[in-house]
Amino acid sequence: MVELLLLVVFLGCSSFAALMVWRKLPLLLQVPEQLIEESFVTRPPRLKIYLNPILEYVRSERYRKHYRTILIWALHHLRLSLLRLERVVFRMLEALRSEGQYLSEAEERYWSELKQWKQDKRENGVSLPEVVLTSEAPPQTREKVPLKKQKSVLTDSTPE
């Protein structure tokens, strides 16, 4: 019984809708197309609004100037960071080397004379140190004598 009632309501509504379309269809066909197009104002989609300036920026290749500027800045800071890292690693390496290095008195004297000669002023820059002119070879003996205690090279020491 309920199914029959639903079928009657469905057929009645469908026939009424078909009647309305049948009566309005000739009037709709008489409306000019220009009026229909003007009545439907279409806006561009939001995505297109936001993408158009970006696409124009990329197509005009204005990004290259900014890209180069940013690349130069990044490479400059990378270079500075690597130089700082290299300085820290060098100081650590020197500290490790100085802790494990032992020289005999003869070796210490030999190398200190060479360092002193390097710092002294020489006439015409051709004179050789006396250590080099002697017939003695550099000392090769290794006695376990620690180097003088030095300040740590890992920290920047300020003169007192």
C-alpha positions in Angstrom: 0.0 0.0 0.0 2.8 2.4 0.9 4.6 1.5 -2.2 1.7 2.2 -4.4 1.2 5.6 -2.7 4.9 6.5 -3.3 4.6 5.5 -6.9 1.6 7.7 -7.4 3.4 10.7 -5.8 6.5 10.1 -7.9 4.5 9.9 -11.2 2.5 13.0 -10.3 5.6 15.1 -9.5 7.4 13.9 -12.6 4.5 14.7 -14.9 4.1 18.2 -13.3 7.9 18.9 -13.9 7.6 17.7 -17.5 4.6 19.9 -18.0 6.5 23.0 -16.7 9.5 22.3 -19.0 7.2 21.7 -22.0 5.5 25.1 -21.4 8.8 27.1 -20.8 11.0 25.5 -23.5 9.7 27.7 -26.4 10.2 30.9 -24.3 13.8 29.9 -23.5 14.6 29.2 -27.1 13.5 32.7 -28.1 16.0 34.4 -25.7 19.1 35.7 -27.7 22.4 34.0 -26.9 24.1 37.4 -26.2 21.7 38.0 -23.3 22.4 34.6 -21.9 26.1 35.1 -22.0 25.9 38.5 -20.4 23.7 37.2 -17.6 26.3 34.6 -16.6 29.2 36.6 -15.3 32.1 34.3 -14.8 35.1 35.1 -12.6 38.5 33.5 -13.2 39.3 30.8 -10.7 41.2 31.7 -7.5 44.1 29.5 -8.4 44.5 31.3 -11.8 44.5 34.7 -10.0 47.4 33.6 -7.8 49.4 31.7 -10.4 49.3 34.3 -13.2 51.8 36.7 -11.5 54.1 33.8 -10.6 54.1 32.5 -14.2 54.7 36.0 -15.6 57.7 36.4 -13.2 59.2 33.1 -14.3 58.5 33.7 -18.0 60.2 37.1 -17.9 63.3 35.5 -16.2 63.5 38.2 -13.6 64.2 35.5 -11.0 67.8 35.1 -12.3 69.0 38.3 -10.7 67.5 37.3 -7.4 68.8 33.7 -7.8 72.4 35.0 -8.4 72.2 37.4 -5.4 71.0 34.6 -3.1 73.6 32.2 -4.5 76.4 34.7 -4.0 75.3 35.3 -0.4 75.0 31.6 0.4 78.4 30.8 -1.1 80.0 33.7 0.8 78.6 32.4 4.1 79.6 28.8 3.3 83.1 29.9 2.6 83.4 31.8 5.9 82.0 28.8 7.8 84.5 26.5 6.1 87.4 28.9 6.9 86.3 29.0 10.6 86.0 25.2 10.6 89.5 24.9 9.1 91.0 27.2 11.7 89.4 25.2 14.6 90.6 21.9 13.1 94.1 23.3 12.6 94.3 24.4 16.2 93.1 21.1 17.4 95.6 19.3 15.3 98.4 21.5 16.5 97.4 20.9 20.1 97.4 17.1 19.6 100.8 17.2 17.8 102.4 19.4 20.6 101.1 17.0 23.3 102.7 14.0 21.7 106.0 15.5 20.5 109.2 14.9 22.5 112.6 16.4 21.5 116.0 15.9 22.9 118.1 18.8 24.0 120.2 18.6 20.9 117.2 18.6 18.6 115.6 21.4 20.5 118.8 23.5 20.2 119.1 22.7 16.4 115.5 23.7 15.6 115.6 26.8 17.8 118.8 28.0 16.0 117.0 27.5 12.7 113.9 29.4 13.9 116.1 32.2 15.2 118.0 32.4 11.9 114.7 32.6 10.1 113.7 35.6 12.2 117.1 37.4 12.2 117.8 40.0 9.5 120.3 38.8 7.0 122.5 40.7 4.6 121.2 40.2 1.0 119.2 37.2 2.3 121.9 34.7 1.3 123.7 33.8 4.5 123.1 30.3 5.8 122.7 29.5 9.5 125.8 28.1 11.2 123.9 25.0 12.0 123.6 24.2 8.3 127.3 24.9 7.7 128.6 22.5 10.4 129.4 19.0 9.3 127.1 17.6 11.9 123.8 16.1 10.7 120.7 17.1 12.5 120.2 15.0 15.7 118.3 11.9 15.2 118.1 10.6 18.7 114.8 10.6 20.4 114.9 10.9 24.1 111.6 11.2 26.0 111.8 14.8 27.1 108.5 16.7 26.9 108.3 20.0 25.2 107.9 23.2 27.2 104.4 23.6 28.6 102.6 25.8 26.2 99.2 27.5 26.4 96.5 25.7 24.7 96.2 26.7 21.1 92.5 25.8 21.1 91.7 29.0 23.0 92.6 32.5 21.9 95.1 33.8 24.4 95.4 37.5 24.9 98.7 39.0 25.9 98.9 39.9 29.6 
